[in-house]
Amino acid sequence: MPSRDKLICLCFGMKLTVEETQQLLKAAGFAPLYPKNRRDSIIIYALNNGDEIMSVDITLDKAGLKLLGSSK
């Protein structure tokens, strides 16, 4: 069973929309992305703009938030 972050990474790789990502997270039993959560809002923004994971991780790092795929 992949983690929530691993599923989100897969969504970026498959170029899924935010709606498709939300459906996948729910189907896997994870909480959907929540726009009022700062980290989730950055991920939502990146999905909407077709950003790559590296770009998302840079933004998350600058905000002092946990990177995608990071074990911390």
N, CA, C and O atoms as a GROMACS GRO file, in nm:
protein
  288
    1MET      N    1   0.085  -0.119   0.000
    1MET     CA    2   0.000   0.000   0.000
    1MET      C    3   0.089   0.124   0.000
    1MET      O    4   0.161   0.149   0.096
    2PRO      N    5   0.083   0.202  -0.106
    2PRO     CA    6   0.165   0.324  -0.112
    2PRO      C    7   0.114   0.430  -0.014
    2PRO      O    8  -0.003   0.430   0.025
    3SER      N    9   0.204   0.519   0.024
    3SER     CA   10   0.166   0.629   0.113
    3SER      C   11   0.087   0.734   0.034
    3SER      O   12   0.081   0.729  -0.089
    4ARG      N   13   0.027   0.827   0.105
    4ARG     CA   14  -0.047   0.936   0.042
    4ARG      C   15   0.045   1.015  -0.050
    4ARG      O   16   0.007   1.049  -0.163
    5ASP      N   17   0.166   1.046  -0.003
    5ASP     CA   18   0.260   1.123  -0.084
    5ASP      C   19   0.303   1.047  -0.210
    5ASP      O   20   0.320   1.107  -0.316
    6LYS      N   21   0.321   0.916  -0.198
    6LYS     CA   22   0.359   0.836  -0.316
    6LYS      C   23   0.247   0.839  -0.420
    6LYS      O   24   0.273   0.848  -0.540
    7LEU      N   25   0.123   0.832  -0.373
    7LEU     CA   26   0.010   0.841  -0.465
    7LEU      C   27   0.006   0.978  -0.534
    7LEU      O   28  -0.022   0.988  -0.653
    8ILE      N   29   0.034   1.083  -0.457
    8ILE     CA   30   0.036   1.218  -0.514
    8ILE      C   31   0.147   1.227  -0.620
    8ILE      O   32   0.127   1.288  -0.725
    9CYS      N   33   0.262   1.168  -0.592
    9CYS     CA   34   0.371   1.166  -0.690
    9CYS      C   35   0.327   1.095  -0.818
    9CYS      O   36   0.357   1.141  -0.928
   10LEU      N   37   0.257   0.984  -0.802
   10LEU     CA   38   0.206   0.912  -0.919
   10LEU      C   39   0.109   0.999  -0.999
   10LEU      O   40   0.108   0.995  -1.122
   11CYS      N   41   0.029   1.076  -0.929
   11CYS     CA   42  -0.066   1.164  -0.996
   11CYS      C   43   0.006   1.268  -1.081
   11CYS      O   44  -0.038   1.301  -1.192
   12PHE      N   45   0.118   1.320  -1.030
   12PHE     CA   46   0.198   1.414  -1.109
   12PHE      C   47   0.255   1.343  -1.231
   12PHE      O   48   0.253   1.398  -1.342
   13GLY      N   49   0.305   1.222  -1.211
   13GLY     CA   50   0.363   1.147  -1.321
   13GLY      C   51   0.262   1.112  -1.428
   13GLY      O   52   0.294   1.109  -1.547
   14MET      N   53   0.138   1.088  -1.387
   14MET     CA   54   0.032   1.053  -1.482
   14MET      C   55  -0.040   1.176  -1.535
   14MET      O   56  -0.132   1.165  -1.615
   15LYS      N   57   0.002   1.294  -1.490
   15LYS     CA   58  -0.058   1.422  -1.532
   15LYS      C   59  -0.208   1.426  -1.504
   15LYS      O   60  -0.287   1.471  -1.587
   16LEU      N   61  -0.246   1.378  -1.384
   16LEU     CA   62  -0.387   1.380  -1.345
   16LEU      C   63  -0.430   1.521  -1.304
   16LEU      O   64  -0.348   1.603  -1.263
   17THR      N   65  -0.557   1.546  -1.317
   17THR     CA   66  -0.614   1.672  -1.270
   17THR      C   67  -0.630   1.667  -1.118
   17THR      O   68  -0.612   1.562  -1.056
   18VAL      N   69  -0.665   1.780  -1.061
   18VAL     CA   70  -0.692   1.783  -0.916
   18VAL      C   71  -0.810   1.691  -0.884
   18VAL      O   72  -0.805   1.617  -0.786
   19GLU      N   73  -0.913   1.695  -0.965
   19GLU     CA   74  -1.031   1.612  -0.940
   19GLU      C   75  -0.996   1.464  -0.946
   19GLU      O   76  -1.040   1.386  -0.862
   20GLU      N   77  -0.916   1.424  -1.045
   20GLU     CA   78  -0.874   1.285  -1.058
   20GLU      C   79  -0.785   1.244  -0.940
   20GLU      O   80  -0.794   1.131  -0.891
   21THR      N   81  -0.700   1.336  -0.896
   21THR     CA   82  -0.614   1.310  -0.782
   21THR      C   83  -0.699   1.289  -0.656
   21THR      O   84  -0.673   1.198  -0.578
   22GLN      N   85  -0.799   1.374  -0.637
   22GLN     CA   86  -0.888   1.361  -0.522
   22GLN      C   87  -0.958   1.225  -0.522
   22GLN      O   88  -0.970   1.160  -0.419
   23GLN      N   89  -1.005   1.183  -0.639
   23GLN     CA   90  -1.074   1.054  -0.650
   23GLN      C   91  -0.979   0.939  -0.617
   23GLN      O   92  -1.018   0.845  -0.548
   24LEU      N   93  -0.856   0.947  -0.665
   24LEU     CA   94  -0.758   0.841  -0.636
   24LEU      C   95  -0.727   0.834  -0.488
   24LEU      O   96  -0.722   0.726  -0.430
   25LEU      N   97  -0.705   0.950  -0.426
   25LEU     CA   98  -0.676   0.952  -0.282
   25LEU      C   99  -0.792   0.893  -0.202
   25LEU      O  100  -0.771   0.813  -0.110
   26LYS      N  101  -0.914   0.932  -0.235
   26LYS     CA  102  -1.031   0.880  -0.164
   26LYS      C  103  -1.045   0.729  -0.184
   26LYS      O  104  -1.073   0.656  -0.090
   27ALA      N  105  -1.024   0.683  -0.308
   27ALA     CA  106  -1.036   0.539  -0.338
   27ALA      C  107  -0.933   0.457  -0.260
   27ALA      O  108  -0.959   0.342  -0.225
   28ALA      N  109  -0.816   0.517  -0.234
   28ALA     CA  110  -0.711   0.448  -0.160
   28ALA      C  111  -0.728   0.462  -0.009
   28ALA      O  112  -0.650   0.405   0.068
   29GLY      N  113  -0.829   0.536   0.034
   29GLY     CA  114  -0.857   0.551   0.176
   29GLY      C  115  -0.783   0.664   0.244
   29GLY      O  116  -0.773   0.668   0.367
   30PHE      N  117  -0.730   0.757   0.165
   30PHE     CA  118  -0.658   0.872   0.221
   30PHE      C  119  -0.744   0.997   0.215
   30PHE      O  120  -0.839   1.006   0.138
   31ALA      N  121  -0.708   1.094   0.297
   31ALA     CA  122  -0.778   1.222   0.296
   31ALA      C  123  -0.750   1.293   0.164
   31ALA      O  124  -0.638   1.288   0.113
   32PRO      N  125  -0.851   1.359   0.110
   32PRO     CA  126  -0.827   1.437  -0.013
   32PRO      C  127  -0.740   1.558   0.017
   32PRO      O  128  -0.720   1.595   0.133
   33LEU      N  129  -0.691   1.619  -0.088
   33LEU     CA  130  -0.615   1.742  -0.071
   33LEU      C  131  -0.709   1.850  -0.018
   33LEU      O  132  -0.820   1.867  -0.067
   34TYR      N  133  -0.662   1.922   0.083
   34TYR     CA  134  -0.746   2.021   0.151
   34TYR      C  135  -0.688   2.160   0.126
   34TYR      O  136  -0.578   2.190   0.173
   35PRO      N  137  -0.759   2.244   0.054
   35PRO     CA  138  -0.704   2.375   0.014
   35PRO      C  139  -0.662   2.467   0.130
   35PRO      O  140  -0.578   2.554   0.110
   36LYS      N  141  -0.720   2.448   0.249
   36LYS     CA  142  -0.683   2.534   0.362
   36LYS      C  143  -0.556   2.486   0.432
   36LYS      O  144  -0.504   2.555   0.520
   37ASN      N  145  -0.507   2.369   0.393
   37ASN     CA  146  -0.379   2.319   0.442
   37ASN      C  147  -0.271   2.374   0.349
   37ASN      O  148  -0.278   2.355   0.228
   38ARG      N  149  -0.173   2.443   0.405
   38ARG     CA  150  -0.074   2.512   0.322
   38ARG      C  151  -0.001   2.418   0.226
   38ARG      O  152   0.016   2.450   0.109
   39ARG      N  153   0.041   2.302   0.276
   39ARG     CA  154   0.113   2.205   0.193
   39ARG      C  155   0.023   2.154   0.081
   39ARG      O  156   0.063   2.148  -0.035
   40ASP      N  157  -0.100   2.118   0.117
   40ASP     CA  158  -0.194   2.069   0.017
   40ASP      C  159  -0.227   2.176  -0.086
   40ASP      O  160  -0.243   2.145  -0.204
   41SER      N  161  -0.237   2.301  -0.043
   41SER     CA  162  -0.270   2.408  -0.138
   41SER      C  163  -0.157   2.428  -0.240
   41SER      O  164  -0.183   2.459  -0.356
   42ILE      N  165  -0.032   2.410  -0.197
   42ILE     CA  166   0.081   2.418  -0.290
   42ILE      C  167   0.072   2.304  -0.391
   42ILE      O  168   0.097   2.324  -0.510
   43ILE      N  169   0.036   2.186  -0.345
   43ILE     CA  170   0.023   2.070  -0.433
   43ILE      C  171  -0.092   2.091  -0.531
   43ILE      O  172  -0.079   2.061  -0.650
   44ILE      N  173  -0.204   2.142  -0.483
   44ILE     CA  174  -0.319   2.170  -0.570
   44ILE      C  175  -0.280   2.270  -0.678
   44ILE      O  176  -0.310   2.250  -0.796
   45TYR      N  177  -0.213   2.377  -0.638
   45TYR     CA  178  -0.169   2.479  -0.734
   45TYR      C  179  -0.080   2.416  -0.841
   45TYR      O  180  -0.097   2.444  -0.960
   46ALA      N  181   0.013   2.332  -0.799
   46ALA     CA  182   0.105   2.269  -0.892
   46ALA      C  183   0.032   2.174  -0.987
   46ALA      O  184   0.063   2.171  -1.107
   47LEU      N  185  -0.063   2.098  -0.936
   47LEU     CA  186  -0.142   2.010  -1.023
   47LEU      C  187  -0.219   2.090  -1.127
   47LEU      O  188  -0.224   2.053  -1.244
   48ASN      N  189  -0.279   2.200  -1.083
   48ASN     CA  190  -0.356   2.285  -1.175
   48ASN      C  191  -0.269   2.346  -1.284
   48ASN      O  192  -0.316   2.373  -1.394
   49ASN      N  193  -0.141   2.368  -1.253
   49ASN     CA  194  -0.051   2.433  -1.349
   49ASN      C  195   0.038   2.336  -1.425
   49ASN      O  196   0.123   2.378  -1.504
   50GLY      N  197   0.021   2.206  -1.402
   50GLY     CA  198   0.100   2.107  -1.473
   50GLY      C  199   0.247   2.107  -1.436
   50GLY      O  200   0.332   2.071  -1.517
   51ASP      N  201   0.278   2.149  -1.313
   51ASP     CA  202   0.417   2.153  -1.267
   51ASP      C  203   0.473   2.012  -1.249
   51ASP      O  204   0.398   1.915  -1.236
   52GLU      N  205   0.604   2.003  -1.248
   52GLU     CA  206   0.675   1.877  -1.223
   52GLU      C  207   0.699   1.863  -1.073
   52GLU      O  208   0.693   1.961  -0.998
   53ILE      N  209   0.725   1.740  -1.029
   53ILE     CA  210   0.747   1.713  -0.887
   53ILE      C  211   0.865   1.793  -0.832
   53ILE      O  212   0.859   1.842  -0.719
   54MET      N  213   0.970   1.806  -0.910
   54MET     CA  214   1.089   1.880  -0.864
   54MET      C  215   1.051   2.025  -0.830
   54MET      O  216   1.097   2.080  -0.729
   55SER      N  217   0.970   2.085  -0.912
   55SER     CA  218   0.924   2.222  -0.888
   55SER      C  219   0.841   2.230  -0.760
   55SER      O  220   0.853   2.325  -0.683
   56VAL      N  221   0.756   2.130  -0.739
   56VAL     CA  222   0.673   2.125  -0.618
   56VAL      C  223   0.762   2.114  -0.495
   56VAL      O  224   0.742   2.184  -0.396
   57ASP      N  225   0.860   2.024  -0.501
   57ASP     CA  226   0.951   2.006  -0.388
   57ASP      C  227   1.030   2.133  -0.357
   57ASP      O  228   1.054   2.164  -0.240
   58ILE      N  229   1.069   2.207  -0.459
   58ILE     CA  230   1.141   2.333  -0.436
   58ILE      C  231   1.051   2.432  -0.363
   58ILE      O  232   1.094   2.498  -0.268
   59THR      N  233   0.926   2.441  -0.407
   59THR     CA  234   0.830   2.532  -0.342
   59THR      C  235   0.802   2.488  -0.198
   59THR      O  236   0.797   2.571  -0.107
   60LEU      N  237   0.784   2.358  -0.179
   60LEU     CA  238   0.760   2.307  -0.044
   60LEU      C  239   0.880   2.334   0.047
   60LEU      O  240   0.863   2.370   0.163
   61ASP      N  241   1.000   2.315  -0.006
   61ASP     CA  242   1.121   2.340   0.072
   61ASP      C  243   1.132   2.486   0.112
   61ASP      O  244   1.164   2.517   0.226
   62LYS      N  245   1.105   2.577   0.018
   62LYS     CA  246   1.111   2.721   0.048
   62LYS      C  247   1.009   2.759   0.156
   62LYS      O  248   1.032   2.852   0.233
   63ALA      N  249   0.898   2.686   0.160
   63ALA     CA  250   0.793   2.714   0.260
   63ALA      C  251   0.820   2.640   0.391
   63ALA      O  252   0.745   2.655   0.488
   64GLY      N  253   0.928   2.562   0.395
   64GLY     CA  254   0.962   2.490   0.517
   64GLY      C  255   0.871   2.371   0.544
   64GLY      O  256   0.852   2.331   0.659
   65LEU      N  257   0.814   2.316   0.438
   65LEU     CA  258   0.720   2.205   0.451
   65LEU      C  259   0.782   2.075   0.402
   65LEU      O  260   0.882   2.077   0.331
   66LYS      N  261   0.722   1.963   0.442
   66LYS     CA  262   0.772   1.830   0.406
   66LYS      C  263   0.765   1.811   0.254
   66LYS      O  264   0.663   1.840   0.191
   67LEU      N  265   0.874   1.763   0.197
   67LEU     CA  266   0.879   1.740   0.054
   67LEU      C  267   0.799   1.616   0.018
   67LEU      O  268   0.775   1.530   0.104
   68LEU      N  269   0.757   1.605  -0.106
   68LEU     CA  270   0.689   1.484  -0.153
   68LEU      C  271   0.792   1.371  -0.155
   68LEU      O  272   0.904   1.389  -0.202
   69GLY      N  273   0.754   1.257  -0.104
   69GLY     CA  274   0.843   1.144  -0.102
   69GLY      C  275   0.948   1.147   0.007
   69GLY      O  276   1.028   1.054   0.020
   70SER      N  277   0.950   1.253   0.086
   70SER     CA  278   1.046   1.264   0.196
   70SER      C  279   0.997   1.183   0.314
   70SER      O  280   0.877   1.178   0.342
   71SER      N  281   1.090   1.118   0.384
   71SER     CA  282   1.051   1.039   0.500
   71SER      C  283   1.044   1.122   0.628
   71SER      O  284   1.009   1.069   0.733
   72LYS      N  285   1.078   1.249   0.620
   72LYS     CA  286   1.077   1.336   0.739
   72LYS      C  287   0.940   1.391   0.766
   72LYS      O  288   0.921   1.466   0.861
   0.00000   0.00000   0.00000
